[in-house]
Amino acid sequence: MQKIVPPTLQQMRLFEAVARHGSITRAAEEVNLTQPSVSMQVKTLEEKIGQPLTEVVGKSLRLTRAGEEVARASRAVLARIEELELTLADMNRSVGGPLSVSVVSTAKYFAPQLLGEFKRRHPKVEPRLQITNRAQLVERIARDADDLYIMGRPPEGEAVDADPFLDHTIVFVAPPGHPLVGRRHIPLGRMAEENVIRRERGSGTRAAVETLCDAANVTLTTHLEFDDVEAIKQGVISGLGVAYLSLQALRLELAAGELAVLDVEGFPMRRRWYAVHRQGKRLSTAAQGFLEFLKVDSPEVLRPAFAGGSGG
């Protein structure tokens, strides 16, 4: 394999300009150098590479095959240098500015607390929180409407980066007077005899439970279907049926004795919450800071609120 003398960044910048303009004269004008200076740099670069990089055809300057490769490599290196400069500049700036976060509805029970704590640590941040269902959240991801998204199951078919940051525990709940309350090791098949109030189609919680039931050849009887966690909880409290919900959505009702967790086979189901953003998206200082905060500090921040029931 032929070894070359590495070109300098200045030579790469000059040659990239020559390749882009197809002219040494216009490249020299762009970089504020004389034409002979640019020509000399190109000649020096050719000597380092060991091959001609340009050729004159008629009155046009064209790149040789080697020149095309050098131009491509130069663009890649210069782009990475620019990205590095921006990253370092961000690191030197305080965390602040707009921060747009969209979350699935179940995450509304902890996302405001996390944003509030992050805002206390970084007063210059200007957070905006959007709470919606999974289908609308996936649509927002597709059009890159926000900086970050919080959901229990990263979307398929979308180019995203997904970082797990918090335990997501799903349990069956019933009103305190239900005959199954207090029973140990309830078979999953027994739940098929109950009226189940479930989430809307497309919900990540519903998809996780249905996958578990399919594997066990169990079909739950759907009594009611709501796209709102509060409506489901009130339905269970009112005696309309049982339900499977995120433990993080049940803190107040469990503490007040309005709901009871059932000891069902396969539950608690332990999953993860994810912080998602478009793949390749360059995050602002606020978004990058919040992402790191979620991954490092969120369990500790939420532990007092979900003590004894976070599913950690």
LUMFI-844105 format. One line per 10 residues: number of its first residue (from 1); their letters; for each residue x, y, z of C-alpha. Coordinates in Angstrom, 2 decimals. Example, Ala and Ser with C-alpha at 12.3 -4.5 7.8 and 13.67 -1.06 7.14 Angstrom:
BEGIN
1> AS> 12.30/-4.50/7.80  13.67/-1.06/7.14
This chain:
BEGIN
1> MQKIVPPTLQ> 0.00/0.00/0.00  1.36/3.38/-1.03  2.03/5.69/1.89  1.60/9.42/1.45  2.84/12.42/3.34  -0.27/13.79/5.11  -1.41/17.13/3.67  -1.85/20.12/5.96  -5.30/21.49/6.76  -4.43/24.61/4.78
11> QMRLFEAVAR> -3.63/22.52/1.70  -6.89/20.61/2.11  -8.87/23.85/2.40  -7.20/25.27/-0.69  -7.66/22.12/-2.76  -11.31/21.78/-1.68  -11.89/25.34/-2.93  -10.14/24.55/-6.23  -12.23/21.38/-6.66  -15.49/23.20/-5.82
21> HGSITRAAEE> -14.86/26.12/-8.16  -13.06/24.20/-10.89  -10.71/27.13/-11.05  -7.49/28.12/-9.30  -8.26/31.80/-9.93  -11.68/31.71/-8.22  -10.32/29.56/-5.39  -7.57/32.15/-4.84  -10.17/34.93/-4.71  -12.19/33.00/-2.11
31> VNLTQPSVSM> -9.24/32.44/0.22  -7.67/35.87/-0.40  -4.41/34.52/-1.81  -2.66/35.09/-5.09  -3.12/32.62/-7.92  0.59/31.59/-7.90  0.36/30.86/-4.15  -2.61/28.54/-4.63  -0.98/26.86/-7.64  2.16/26.26/-5.57
41> QVKTLEEKIG> 0.14/24.71/-2.75  -1.66/22.39/-5.18  1.69/21.38/-6.70  3.10/20.66/-3.22  0.02/18.58/-2.42  0.48/16.58/-5.65  4.06/15.86/-4.64  2.89/14.57/-1.28  0.19/12.40/-2.86  2.54/11.21/-5.60
51> QPLTEVVGKS> -0.05/11.67/-8.36  -1.45/14.57/-10.42  -4.67/15.89/-8.93  -5.84/18.20/-11.72  -5.67/18.31/-15.50  -6.53/20.94/-18.08  -8.97/19.82/-20.76  -9.47/22.58/-23.31  -9.91/25.63/-21.14  -11.36/23.73/-18.19
61> LRLTRAGEEV> -9.63/22.53/-15.06  -10.75/19.05/-14.10  -9.91/16.69/-11.29  -8.17/13.43/-11.94  -9.47/10.30/-10.21  -6.89/10.87/-7.50  -7.98/14.49/-7.28  -11.61/13.44/-6.76  -10.59/11.18/-3.88  -8.46/13.89/-2.29
71> ARASRAVLAR> -11.29/16.41/-2.66  -13.76/13.98/-1.07  -11.41/13.29/1.84  -10.73/17.01/2.27  -14.43/17.80/2.49  -14.93/15.08/5.11  -12.01/16.24/7.24  -12.97/19.91/7.02  -16.59/19.11/7.92  -15.44/17.17/10.96
81> IEELELTLAD> -13.16/20.05/11.99  -16.09/22.47/11.70  -18.27/20.15/13.77  -15.55/19.93/16.41  -15.23/23.71/16.53  -18.98/24.07/17.07  -18.97/21.41/19.77  -16.12/23.05/21.62  -17.83/26.43/21.30  -20.97/24.92/22.82
91> MNRSVGGPLS> -18.96/23.51/25.70  -17.65/26.98/26.46  -21.15/28.44/26.56  -23.46/28.12/29.52  -26.47/25.82/29.10  -29.41/27.95/28.03  -31.89/28.82/25.33  -35.06/27.12/24.07  -35.67/23.44/24.86  -38.63/21.68/23.22
101> VSVVSTAKYF> -39.57/18.27/24.66  -42.51/16.07/23.63  -43.58/13.08/25.74  -46.17/10.32/25.60  -49.06/10.85/27.98  -47.84/8.42/30.67  -44.59/10.37/30.99  -46.54/13.41/32.18  -46.27/11.95/35.68  -42.53/12.58/35.85
111> APQLLGEFKR> -41.42/14.74/32.88  -42.52/18.08/34.43  -40.57/17.30/37.60  -37.45/16.49/35.57  -37.77/19.64/33.47  -38.35/21.68/36.62  -35.19/20.38/38.27  -33.19/20.94/35.09  -34.52/24.50/34.90  -33.49/25.11/38.52
121> RHPKVEPRLQ> -29.96/23.99/37.69  -29.84/25.98/34.45  -32.02/29.10/34.82  -31.25/30.31/31.29  -33.04/27.31/29.75  -36.49/28.05/28.28  -38.34/24.70/28.35  -41.50/23.83/26.42  -43.31/20.56/27.13  -45.77/18.88/24.75
131> ITNRAQLVER> -47.82/15.91/26.06  -49.48/13.70/23.46  -50.23/10.09/22.51  -47.74/7.78/20.87  -49.09/8.14/17.32  -48.84/11.92/17.42  -45.42/11.72/19.05  -44.11/9.50/16.23  -45.51/12.03/13.74  -43.65/14.83/15.54
141> IARDADDLYI> -40.44/12.79/15.37  -40.93/12.27/11.63  -41.05/16.02/11.02  -38.36/16.81/13.61  -40.70/19.11/15.52  -38.84/19.01/18.85  -35.40/18.63/20.37  -36.10/15.49/22.41  -38.88/12.96/22.84  -39.63/10.71/25.82
151> MGRPPEGEAV> -41.36/7.40/25.16  -41.42/3.80/26.32  -40.72/2.22/22.95  -38.56/3.87/20.24  -40.36/4.07/16.89  -39.63/1.57/14.15  -38.93/2.85/10.67  -37.53/6.18/11.87  -33.80/7.02/11.96  -33.43/7.92/15.63
161> DADPFLDHTI> -30.99/7.68/18.52  -32.66/6.31/21.66  -31.03/6.48/25.10  -32.59/4.52/27.99  -32.60/6.59/31.17  -35.27/5.38/33.61  -37.05/2.18/34.61  -40.63/1.84/33.33  -42.62/-0.66/35.40  -46.08/-1.87/34.32
171> VFVAPPGHPL> -48.48/-3.45/36.81  -52.06/-4.72/36.96  -54.27/-2.72/39.32  -57.76/-3.22/40.76  -59.97/-1.48/43.32  -59.05/-2.42/46.92  -62.17/-4.58/47.38  -61.53/-6.74/44.30  -61.41/-10.50/45.09  -57.94/-10.86/43.50
181> VGRRHIPLGR> -56.35/-8.25/45.78  -54.00/-10.00/48.21  -53.78/-13.24/46.21  -50.26/-14.40/45.38  -49.00/-15.55/41.97  -52.20/-14.99/40.00  -51.90/-16.89/36.67  -51.88/-14.59/33.66  -54.67/-16.69/32.17  -56.87/-15.78/35.16
191> MAEENVIRRE> -56.83/-12.15/34.00  -58.66/-13.23/30.82  -61.73/-13.69/33.05  -61.64/-10.04/34.13  -63.04/-6.96/32.43  -59.89/-5.13/31.34  -59.79/-1.38/30.74  -56.94/-0.82/28.33  -55.03/1.88/26.51  -55.68/2.92/22.92
201> RGSGTRAAVE> -54.23/0.99/20.00  -50.64/2.11/19.33  -49.86/2.68/23.02  -46.43/1.35/23.97  -47.78/0.00/27.28  -50.57/-1.85/25.49  -48.14/-3.27/22.90  -45.82/-4.58/25.63  -48.65/-6.31/27.51  -50.17/-7.77/24.33
211> TLCDAANVTL> -46.78/-9.21/23.35  -46.53/-10.92/26.74  -50.09/-12.25/26.47  -49.57/-13.53/22.93  -46.49/-15.46/24.05  -48.58/-17.04/26.83  -51.53/-17.69/24.48  -53.76/-15.48/26.66  -56.44/-13.15/25.27  -57.59/-10.39/27.60
221> TTHLEFDDVE> -61.23/-9.36/27.50  -61.50/-5.69/26.60  -64.27/-4.00/28.54  -63.41/-0.37/27.85  -60.65/1.43/25.94  -59.36/4.91/26.74  -56.50/7.01/25.43  -56.20/8.82/28.77  -54.51/7.31/31.83  -56.62/9.36/34.23
231> AIKQGVISGL> -59.82/8.01/32.68  -58.54/4.45/33.04  -57.65/4.99/36.70  -61.06/6.45/37.45  -62.69/3.53/35.65  -60.83/1.07/37.87  -61.56/3.06/41.05  -65.25/3.06/40.08  -65.28/-0.73/39.80  -65.59/-0.92/36.00
241> GVAYLSLQAL> -62.71/-3.38/35.67  -58.98/-3.91/36.12  -56.18/-2.32/34.13  -52.47/-2.47/33.40  -50.70/0.84/33.88  -47.29/2.36/34.45  -46.44/2.32/38.14  -45.22/5.91/37.84  -48.79/6.99/37.01  -50.22/5.41/40.17
251> RLELAAGELA> -48.31/7.06/43.01  -51.16/9.16/44.42  -53.88/6.50/44.05  -51.77/3.78/45.68  -50.80/6.09/48.55  -54.46/7.01/49.09  -55.57/3.38/49.03  -57.82/3.94/46.01  -56.05/1.27/43.93  -54.17/-1.93/44.69
261> VLDVEGFPMR> -51.46/-3.70/42.71  -52.24/-7.31/41.70  -49.56/-10.02/41.91  -49.98/-11.36/38.36  -47.67/-13.82/36.62  -45.23/-11.90/34.40  -45.77/-8.67/36.34  -44.40/-6.24/37.30  -43.27/-5.94/33.71  -39.98/-4.06/33.69
271> RRWYAVHRQG> -39.17/-1.93/30.69  -37.32/1.35/30.07  -38.11/4.95/29.27  -36.12/6.35/26.33  -34.95/9.82/25.39  -35.17/9.95/21.59  -33.96/12.38/18.96  -33.51/12.33/15.20  -30.36/10.50/14.12  -27.64/12.93/13.11
281> KRLSTAAQGF> -29.44/15.90/14.66  -27.02/18.38/16.22  -28.46/19.09/19.65  -28.38/22.56/21.17  -26.56/23.12/24.45  -29.92/22.97/26.26  -30.99/19.72/24.56  -27.61/18.04/25.02  -27.53/19.15/28.65  -31.02/17.81/29.31
291> LEFLKVDSPE> -30.18/14.50/27.62  -27.15/14.06/29.87  -29.24/15.09/32.88  -31.83/12.40/32.04  -29.22/9.67/31.65  -27.24/10.54/34.78  -29.52/12.25/37.29  -33.17/11.37/36.59  -33.36/8.24/38.81  -31.97/10.16/41.78
301> VLRPAFAGGS> -34.19/13.19/41.16  -37.34/11.04/41.02  -36.46/8.60/43.80  -38.18/10.60/46.60  -41.40/10.85/44.56  -41.48/7.17/43.59  -39.84/5.67/46.67  -40.93/2.09/47.01  -42.60/2.00/43.64  -40.31/3.09/40.87
311> GG> -39.60/-0.41/39.69  -35.88/0.26/39.88
